[in-house]
Amino acid sequence: MDDPPKGYYGGSEPDYHSPNSLTLMEKRCDIDHELFLHACLLPSLCIIALLSFFERRQKTFSFEDRFPCLRGRFGVVVPLDFTGSLRNRWSYAFAIGAAAPQMIYLFIGAIIPIKVPSWLITLVYLLAAFEVALANLPFFACLSTTHKAVGGALGLLYTFAWLIVAVWNIGCIHALCDGSAFNIMCYHWLMWWPYVLCLGFLLVRFGFMLAKDVHNRLKKSATQVEEDEVVQSHQYRYVQTLLRRPPIRSLEKSWFQRKVYDWDPYFKFPNRMIATTIISLIGLYLLISTEQIWISTFSNFIYYLLQGLSVEQLTEHLDYTTYTWYVTTALAALSSVAHVGHVLVCYRKHIKRLWAGKKSFLPEKYHTANSALSVAAFLRYPGWQIAFTLWGYVLVHLVLFVFGMVFVYLVVIPIREQGFFTWLIDVTILLANFFIVLALLKLQVLLVRFFFLQDKLSPQDKQKPLALNNRKVFHNFNYYFFFYNVILGLGSCVLRLMSSAFVSLLLVSRINRTVMPKGFELLDKGYRTWIGMIMADHYHNNPVMVCFCHLLLKRTVERQTAINAYSRLNNASVSTLDVRVRARWLLLYTLLRNPRLILLRKREKRNNNQEQLAVVWATMQTQQADAAAAVHSTDPSHLV
């Protein structure tokens, strides 16, 4: 038997002791992802510090008066708002897509910042997650900043550096492809083109941000009011529809709207749902691509070995296995993609029900939200949804592959070897008892419907009333079938177990539905996370509440502005000197009319000047004498 072709290696890393592998490693020119991640930490910190410098804090401290240029500077930079912001939704989604490779490396444990004992490996994973988050933070911070020119320029440079490294690595690894079917380097570009696409989208987005801000500044319109983040236009429209009368006739919907998806102009998915959907689809693509590359390489290698052995029977069985794997891969992928889309549909349906005050679809224990659990579920949901989607695909694929192989060996191979009619006769004999059981079950229903139920009360009734007829015959019928139904119950128990297991496996990625029976929903951690997430979203983003709060704040600001309009001290047209002179005059007038306040001033308390006390005493005596003279002049008794 000949040796495998040059360039093949069967593991995740080549064998470093073989000459071919040493040559392969010498030719590799790609940049190590972990080394590049470490190198990005310093530029990331610099970008965050610069963006923080441009952010203004509302609260300032007294020591900042010594540095007027830094007063209110270095505010908190918010990279991503998952609670209710609807701005830059797709940009944030592609930014998370750009971070997908690092998330995959975290998932497989390929990023180890430091070496520690095995019992501390969890803390190492936590440190690695923080490192990945810090390295990818400029993508999100440059999108969320209000200073578009600075954010666009910094994001453009940072994204361009990542894009150059990504293209360089893909080119270097693809250069190792020798055209052999056993070399996985030839398929490397298939796995990472979504990553390059996301980086390219961010590059265009940052360039557009920078060009738009420069254009606005040249037109001197940089002070335009930004779009309100609190109340979006669709929320206003939703509240307006609640105040209108419902239409007499509903609009006729198309087939796509009835069967597939009905677009709602009064609802928008938040950043959290769109980002989770995008990263779930990218994760599915990477998982399926990796799986198919390794399976294809392994099957080609097995075919190469069997060609040397000249065993046609094994080759035929390998063909069945390979084709079944590919078919079940397509079915599992379609099922997972459909589940991802269905989660979005269920999210909109559940949120709109909560907005309308309908909680009947929730278990009774969840009608009152637990604040801590709901917020914690709000934080956990994106990661859990992604993990459930990936694991759901793996489990569904394995189950479908097992059923596919059973179908091949019970249906395909017998039909191919014996013929269809021979196989049909064998299957009919095998399933004859099963068909008889089904017929007896149906017979019981028909007998009850025609002989043991009373007639309809009205011809318009759809079914007969729940009232027995021919009771004596019914009791005999029930007695004789009692013993046979025990045997049917055994088969039904097995079918129930198999069907529940199959449905639970198919719904493992459907985090919006519990796989537990009623009363045991608390055991389903995924469903509890879903319920907590939608409850927290409902409490924070209810359109009626948000619009009411916005109108209340807007009215308060308008009233405060109207009150301040009467105060000359708050008028921007008055100079600082005029304001100071007027304030001194008002202070002098107040102290002349209230001389006792002079003693309460901080300066006078500190000086404790006797001359000031004398001035206060003389002023008070003068005021008392003037008051007495005024009373004497108005008293008519002195005229007598």
C-alpha positions in Angstrom: 0.0 0.0 0.0 1.3 3.4 -1.0 1.9 6.2 1.5 -0.7 9.0 1.8 -0.2 12.0 -0.4 2.1 14.7 0.7 0.6 17.5 2.7 -2.0 15.4 4.6 -2.2 15.3 8.3 -5.1 13.8 10.2 -5.1 15.9 13.4 -5.7 19.5 14.4 -1.9 20.0 14.4 0.7 18.2 12.1 3.2 15.7 13.4 6.3 17.7 14.1 8.6 14.7 14.0 8.0 14.0 10.3 10.1 15.8 7.6 7.0 16.8 5.6 5.5 18.5 8.7 8.7 20.3 9.4 8.7 21.6 5.9 5.1 22.6 6.2 5.8 24.6 9.4 8.7 26.3 7.8 6.5 27.5 5.0 3.8 28.9 7.2 4.0 32.7 7.4 0.7 33.5 9.1 0.5 35.6 12.3 -0.5 33.7 15.4 -4.0 34.7 16.5 -3.1 34.7 20.2 0.0 36.8 19.7 -2.0 39.3 17.6 -4.6 39.4 20.3 -2.0 40.3 22.9 -0.6 43.0 20.6 -4.0 44.6 20.2 -4.5 45.3 23.9 -2.3 48.4 24.0 -3.9 50.1 20.9 -7.3 49.2 22.3 -6.5 50.9 25.7 -5.3 54.0 23.9 -8.5 54.2 21.8 -10.7 53.8 24.8 -8.7 56.4 26.7 -9.0 58.9 23.9 -12.8 58.3 23.5 -13.2 58.6 27.2 -11.4 62.0 27.1 -14.0 63.3 24.6 -16.9 62.0 26.7 -18.4 64.6 29.2 -19.5 63.7 32.7 -22.5 65.4 34.2 -21.0 65.2 37.7 -17.8 67.1 38.3 -15.6 67.4 41.4 -14.1 70.4 43.1 -10.5 69.4 42.4 -11.1 69.6 38.7 -11.3 73.4 39.0 -7.6 73.4 39.0 -7.5 72.0 35.5 -10.2 73.8 33.4 -9.4 71.9 30.2 -10.0 68.6 31.9 -13.2 69.5 33.8 -15.8 66.9 33.1 -13.5 64.9 30.9 -12.9 61.1 30.9 -16.4 59.9 31.0 -17.6 56.3 30.9 -17.6 54.8 27.4 -20.6 52.6 26.7 -19.6 50.0 24.0 -23.0 48.4 23.4 -26.5 48.9 24.8 -28.4 45.7 24.9 -31.3 47.0 26.9 -33.3 49.1 24.4 -31.1 51.0 21.9 -32.2 50.6 18.3 -29.4 52.6 16.6 -26.7 51.0 14.6 -28.3 47.6 15.0 -26.7 45.9 12.0 -23.4 47.6 12.5 -23.3 46.1 16.0 -24.3 42.8 14.6 -21.4 42.8 12.1 -19.0 44.0 14.9 -20.0 40.9 16.9 -19.5 38.9 13.7 -15.9 40.3 13.5 -15.4 39.0 17.1 -16.7 35.5 16.2 -13.3 33.8 15.5 -12.1 34.9 19.0 -15.3 33.5 20.5 -14.7 30.2 18.7 -11.1 30.1 20.0 -12.5 30.7 23.5 -15.0 27.9 23.0 -12.3 25.4 22.0 -9.8 26.7 24.6 -7.2 28.0 22.1 -6.5 31.2 24.1 -4.5 30.7 27.2 -3.0 33.9 28.5 -1.1 32.4 31.4 -0.1 28.9 32.6 -1.8 27.9 35.9 -2.6 24.6 37.6 -5.6 22.7 36.2 -7.8 23.5 39.1 -7.6 27.2 38.2 -8.4 26.7 34.5 -11.8 28.4 35.0 -10.2 31.6 36.1 -7.9 31.4 33.0 -10.9 31.2 30.8 -12.4 34.2 32.5 -9.2 36.2 32.0 -9.1 35.1 28.3 -12.7 36.2 27.9 -11.8 39.7 29.3 -8.8 39.9 27.0 -11.0 39.1 24.0 -13.6 41.6 25.1 -10.9 44.3 25.5 -9.3 43.6 22.2 -12.7 43.9 20.4 -13.9 46.9 22.4 -12.9 49.6 19.9 -15.2 48.1 17.3 -18.2 48.8 19.5 -17.0 52.0 21.3 -16.2 53.7 18.0 -19.8 52.9 16.8 -21.5 54.1 19.9 -19.6 57.4 20.5 -21.3 60.7 19.8 -18.1 62.1 18.4 -18.4 60.6 14.9 -15.2 62.0 13.5 -13.0 60.7 16.2 -14.8 57.4 16.4 -14.8 57.0 12.6 -11.1 57.7 12.2 -10.0 55.5 15.1 -12.4 52.7 14.1 -11.2 52.9 10.4 -7.6 52.5 11.4 -8.2 49.7 13.9 -10.5 47.8 11.6 -8.0 48.2 8.7 -5.3 46.7 10.8 -7.4 43.7 11.6 -8.5 43.2 8.0 -4.9 43.3 6.8 -3.9 40.6 9.3 -7.0 38.5 8.4 -6.3 38.6 4.6 -2.6 38.0 5.2 -3.3 34.9 7.3 -5.8 33.5 4.8 -3.3 34.1 1.9 -0.4 32.5 3.8 -2.4 29.4 4.8 -3.9 29.0 1.4 -0.4 29.1 -0.1 0.2 25.8 1.6 -2.5 24.2 -0.6 -0.9 21.7 -3.0 -4.1 20.8 -4.8 -4.4 17.5 -2.9 -7.8 16.3 -1.6 -6.2 15.5 1.7 -4.9 18.9 2.5 -7.3 20.9 4.7 -5.4 24.1 4.0 -7.2 24.3 0.6 -10.5 24.8 2.4 -9.3 27.3 5.0 -10.8 30.3 3.1 -14.3 28.7 3.2 -14.3 29.0 7.0 -13.2 32.6 7.4 -14.9 34.6 4.6 -17.8 35.7 7.0 -15.1 37.1 9.2 -13.5 39.1 6.4 -17.0 40.2 5.2 -17.8 41.6 8.7 -14.5 43.4 8.8 -15.1 44.9 5.4 -18.6 46.1 6.4 -17.2 47.8 9.5 -14.4 49.4 7.4 -17.1 50.9 5.1 -19.2 51.9 8.0 -16.4 53.8 9.8 -15.4 55.4 6.6 -19.0 56.6 6.0 -19.2 57.9 9.6 -16.0 59.9 9.1 -17.1 61.3 5.7 -20.5 62.2 6.9 -19.2 64.1 10.0 -16.7 66.0 7.9 -19.4 66.9 5.4 -21.6 68.2 8.2 -18.8 70.3 9.6 -18.0 71.8 6.3 -21.6 72.8 6.0 -21.6 74.1 9.6 -24.4 71.8 10.5 -22.6 69.7 13.0 -24.9 71.0 15.8 -27.9 69.3 14.4 -30.0 67.4 16.9 -29.3 63.7 17.0 -32.1 61.2 16.7 -33.8 60.6 20.0 -32.6 57.4 21.5 -35.3 57.2 24.2 -38.4 57.3 22.0 -38.2 55.8 18.5 -40.7 56.7 15.8 -42.2 53.1 15.7 -43.0 53.4 19.4 -45.0 56.6 18.8 -46.8 54.9 15.9 -47.6 51.9 18.1 -49.1 54.1 20.8 -51.1 56.0 18.2 -52.6 52.7 16.9 -53.8 51.9 20.5 -55.7 55.3 20.6 -57.4 54.7 17.3 -60.5 52.7 16.6 -59.8 49.3 15.1 -60.6 49.1 11.4 -63.9 47.6 10.4 -62.3 45.3 7.8 -58.9 43.9 8.2 -56.5 44.1 5.3 -56.1 41.0 3.2 -52.7 39.4 3.7 -50.6 37.7 1.1 -49.5 34.0 1.3 -46.1 35.0 2.5 -47.5 37.1 5.3 -49.9 34.3 6.3 -47.6 31.4 6.1 -44.0 32.7 6.5 -43.6 36.1 8.1 -45.8 39.1 8.6 -43.8 42.4 8.8 -44.9 44.7 11.6 -44.2 48.4 11.1 -44.7 49.1 14.8 -42.1 46.7 16.0 -38.3 46.6 15.7 -36.0 44.0 17.0 -33.4 45.4 19.5 -29.6 45.1 19.2 -29.6 42.1 21.5 -31.8 39.9 19.2 -30.2 40.9 15.9 -26.7 40.4 17.3 -27.6 37.0 18.7 -29.1 35.9 15.4 -26.1 37.0 13.4 -23.6 35.3 15.7 -25.7 32.2 15.8 -25.8 31.9 12.0 -22.1 32.6 11.8 -21.4 30.0 14.4 -23.6 27.5 12.6 -21.7 28.2 9.4 -18.3 27.8 11.0 -19.4 24.6 12.8 -20.9 23.1 9.6 -17.9 24.1 7.5 -15.4 22.7 9.9 -17.4 19.5 10.2 -17.7 19.0 6.4 -14.0 19.8 5.8 -12.9 17.2 8.3 -15.5 14.6 7.2 -14.6 15.1 3.5 -10.9 14.8 4.2 -11.4 11.7 6.4 -13.6 10.0 3.8 -11.2 10.7 1.0 -8.4 9.2 3.1 -10.6 6.1 3.8 -11.4 5.8 0.1 -7.7 6.0 -0.7 -7.0 3.1 1.7 -9.8 1.0 0.3 -8.6 1.4 -3.2 -5.4 -0.3 -2.2 -7.4 -3.2 -0.6 -9.8 -3.5 -3.5 -12.8 -4.2 -1.2 -15.9 -3.1 -3.1 -18.4 -4.0 -0.3 -16.7 -1.8 2.2 -16.6 1.0 -0.4 -20.3 0.6 -1.0 -21.1 0.9 2.7 -18.8 3.9 3.0 -20.8 5.5 0.1 -24.1 5.0 2.0 -22.5 6.5 5.2 -21.1 9.5 3.4 -24.3 10.3 1.5 -26.4 9.9 4.6 -24.1 12.2 6.5 -24.4 14.9 3.8 -28.1 14.6 3.5 -28.6 14.8 7.3 -26.2 17.7 7.5 -28.5 19.7 5.1 -31.6 18.7 7.0 -30.1 19.6 10.4 -28.8 22.9 9.0 -32.2 23.9 7.6 -33.8 22.9 10.9 -31.3 25.1 12.9 -31.7 28.1 10.6 -35.5 27.7 10.9 -35.3 27.6 14.6 -33.2 30.8 14.7 -35.8 32.6 12.6 -38.6 31.1 14.7 -37.1 32.4 17.9 -37.3 36.0 16.4 -41.0 35.4 15.5 -41.7 34.1 19.0 -39.9 37.0 20.6 -42.1 39.5 18.8 -45.2 37.5 19.6 -44.4 37.2 23.3 -43.3 40.8 23.7 -46.5 42.1 22.0 -48.6 39.9 24.3 -46.8 41.4 27.3 -47.4 44.9 26.0 -51.1 44.1 25.8 -51.1 42.8 29.4 -51.6 39.1 28.4 -49.6 36.7 30.5 -51.6 33.6 30.0 -48.9 32.0 27.9 -46.5 32.1 30.8 -46.5 29.7 33.8 -48.3 31.1 36.8 -45.0 31.3 38.7 -43.7 33.9 36.2 -46.6 36.3 36.1 -44.7 38.4 38.7 -41.1 39.0 37.6 -38.2 38.4 40.0 -36.0 41.5 39.5 -32.7 39.9 40.2 -33.4 36.7 38.2 -34.8 38.7 35.3 -31.8 41.0 35.0 -29.4 38.0 35.3 -31.4 36.2 32.6 -31.2 39.4 30.5 -27.4 39.1 30.7 -27.2 35.4 30.1 -29.6 35.1 27.1 -27.3 36.0 24.1 -24.6 33.5 25.2 -27.1 30.8 26.1 -29.0 31.2 22.8 -25.8 30.9 20.8 -24.7 27.8 22.8 -28.1 26.2 22.6 -28.2 26.7 18.8 -24.8 25.1 18.2 -25.4 22.2 20.5 -28.9 21.8 19.1 -27.5 21.4 15.6 -25.0 18.8 16.8 -27.6 16.7 18.6 -30.2 17.0 15.8 -27.5 16.0 13.3 -26.5 13.0 15.2 -30.1 11.8 15.7 -31.0 12.4 12.1 -27.8 10.5 11.0 -28.8 7.5 13.2 -32.3 7.5 11.7 -30.8 8.0 8.3 -28.6 4.9 8.6 -31.5 2.9 10.0 -33.6 4.0 7.0 -30.7 3.0 4.6 -30.3 -0.5 6.0 -34.0 -1.2 6.4 -35.3 0.4 3.3 -32.7 1.4 0.7 -30.5 -1.6 0.7 -33.3 -4.2 0.8 -35.1 -2.5 -2.1 -31.9 -2.3 -4.1 -31.1 -6.0 -3.5 -34.5 -7.7 -3.3 -36.8 -5.3 -5.3 -39.6 -3.0 -4.1 -42.5 -5.5 -4.0 -40.5 -8.1 -2.1 -39.5 -5.4 0.4 -43.1 -4.2 0.6 -44.5 -7.7 1.4 -41.8 -8.2 4.1 -42.6 -4.8 5.7 -46.4 -5.5 5.5 -45.9 -8.8 7.4 -43.7 -7.1 9.9 -46.1 -4.3 10.5 -49.3 -6.3 10.3 -49.7 -6.4 14.0 -49.1 -2.7 14.2 -51.8 -2.0 11.6 -54.2 -4.3 13.5 -53.6 -2.3 16.7 -54.2 1.0 14.9 -57.4 -0.5 13.5 -58.7 -1.6 16.9 -58.0 1.8 18.3 -59.9 3.4 15.5 -62.7 0.9 16.0 -63.2 1.9 19.6 -63.6 5.5 18.6 -66.1 4.7 15.8 -68.2 2.4 18.1 -68.4 5.1 20.7 -69.3 7.7 18.2 -72.1 5.8 16.5 -73.5 3.5 19.2 -72.6 4.8 22.7 -73.3 8.6 22.3 -76.8 10.2 22.2 -78.0 12.0 19.2 -77.2 15.7 18.5 -79.4 18.2 20.3 -79.5 20.4 17.2 -78.7 19.6 13.5 -76.3 22.6 13.6 -74.1 21.0 16.3 -70.7 19.8 15.1 -70.5 16.8 17.3 -72.7 14.7 19.6 -73.2 15.7 23.3 -71.1 14.0 25.9 -73.9 11.7 27.1 -73.9 7.9 27.1 -76.5 5.8 25.2 -77.0 2.0 25.4 -75.3 1.9 28.8 -75.6 -1.9 29.3 -73.9 -2.7 26.0 -71.3 0.0 26.8 -70.5 -1.7 30.2 -69.9 -5.0 28.5 -67.8 -3.5 25.8 -65.7 -1.7 28.4 -65.2 -4.9 30.4 -64.0 -7.0 27.5 -61.6 -4.3 26.1 -60.2 -3.6 29.6 -57.8 -6.5 29.4 -56.7 -5.7 25.8 -56.1 -2.0 26.6 -53.5 -3.1 29.1 -51.4 -4.5 26.3 -52.0 -1.4 24.2 -50.9 0.7 27.1 -47.5 -1.0 27.1 -46.9 -0.1 23.5 -48.2 3.4 24.0 -45.7 3.9 26.8 -42.8 2.9 24.6 -44.1 5.2 21.8 -44.6 8.0 24.3 -41.0 7.7 25.6 -39.5 7.6 22.1 -41.7 10.5 20.8 -40.9 12.7 23.8 -37.2 12.1 23.5 -37.3 12.8 19.8 -39.3 16.1 20.2 -37.0 17.2 23.1 -33.9 16.6 20.9 -35.5 18.6 18.1 -36.4 21.5 20.4 -33.2 21.6 22.3 -32.2 24.8 20.5 -35.7 26.3 20.9 -34.9 28.2 24.1 -38.3 29.9 23.9 -40.1 26.7 24.6 -39.8 24.4 27.6 -39.0 20.7 27.1 -40.4 19.9 30.6 -44.0 19.1 31.3 -46.3 21.6 33.0 -45.4 22.2 36.6 -41.7 21.4 36.0 -40.7 24.5 34.0 -38.3 25.5 36.8 -36.0 22.6 35.9 -35.6 24.0 32.4 -32.8 26.6 32.8 -33.0 27.7 29.2 -36.7 28.4 29.3 -36.3 30.3 32.6 -33.6 32.5 30.9 -36.0 33.2 28.0 -38.8 34.2 30.4 -36.6 36.4 32.5 -35.2 38.1 29.4 -38.6 39.0 27.9 -39.9 40.2 31.2 -36.9 42.5 31.7 -37.3 43.7 28.1 -41.0 44.3 28.7 -40.4 46.4 31.9 -37.7 48.5 30.2 -39.1 49.0 26.7 -42.8 49.1 26.9 -43.8 51.7 24.3 -46.7 53.1 26.4 -44.4 53.6 29.4 -41.5 55.0 27.4 -43.7 57.5 25.5 -45.3 58.6 28.8 -42.0 59.1 30.5 -40.6 61.0 27.5 -43.6 63.3 27.3 -43.4 63.9 31.0 -39.7 64.8 30.8 -40.3 67.0 27.8 -43.0 68.9 29.5 -40.8 69.4 32.6 -38.0 70.8 30.5 -40.3 73.1 28.7 -41.7 74.5 32.0 -38.2 74.9 33.4 -37.2 76.8 30.2 -40.2 79.1 30.5 -39.4 79.8 34.1 -35.7 80.5 33.4 -36.7 82.9 30.6 -37.9 85.4 33.3 -34.5 85.4 35.1 -31.9 87.7 33.7 -29.2 85.8 35.5 -29.8 82.9 33.2 -29.9 84.9 30.1 -27.0 84.2 27.8 -27.2 87.6 26.2 -26.2 89.4 29.5 -22.4 89.7 30.0 -20.6 88.2 32.9 -19.8 91.7 34.3 -23.4 92.8 34.2 -24.4 89.6 36.0 -21.8 90.2 38.7 -22.8 93.9 39.2 -26.5 93.0 39.5 -25.7 90.2 42.0 -23.6 92.6 44.2 -26.4 95.2 44.1 -29.0 92.6 45.2 -26.7 91.4 47.9 -26.2 95.0 49.2 -29.9 95.7 49.1 -30.7 92.5 51.0 -28.1 93.2 53.7 -29.3 96.8 54.2 -32.9 95.6 54.7 -31.7 92.7 56.9 -28.6 93.8 58.8 -28.6 90.7 61.0 -27.6 88.6 58.0 -24.2 90.4 58.0 -23.3 88.5 61.2 -24.3 85.2 59.6 -22.0 85.5 56.6 -19.1 83.2 56.5 -16.5 86.0 56.1 -17.8 87.8 59.1 -17.8 84.7 61.2 -14.2 84.1 60.3 -13.0 87.7 60.9 -15.1 88.4 64.0 -14.5 92.1 63.4 -15.8 94.5 66.1 -16.2 97.3 63.6 -18.6 95.2 61.7 -20.6 94.6 64.9 -20.7 98.4 65.5 -22.0 99.0 61.9 -24.7 96.4 62.4 -25.7 97.9 65.7 -25.8 101.4 64.3 -27.8 100.3 61.2 -30.3 98.5 63.4 -30.7 101.5 65.7 -31.3 103.8 62.6 -33.9 101.4 61.2 -35.7 101.3 64.6 -35.7 105.1 64.9 -37.1 105.4 61.3 -39.8 102.9 62.1 -40.8 104.8 65.3 -40.9 108.1 63.4 -43.1 106.6 60.7 -45.5 105.2 63.3 -45.6 108.6 65.2 -46.4 110.4 61.9 -49.3 108.1 61.2 -50.7 108.0 64.7 -53.6 110.6 65.0 -53.4 110.7 68.8 -50.4 113.2 68.8 -52.7 115.8 67.1 -55.0 116.0 70.1 
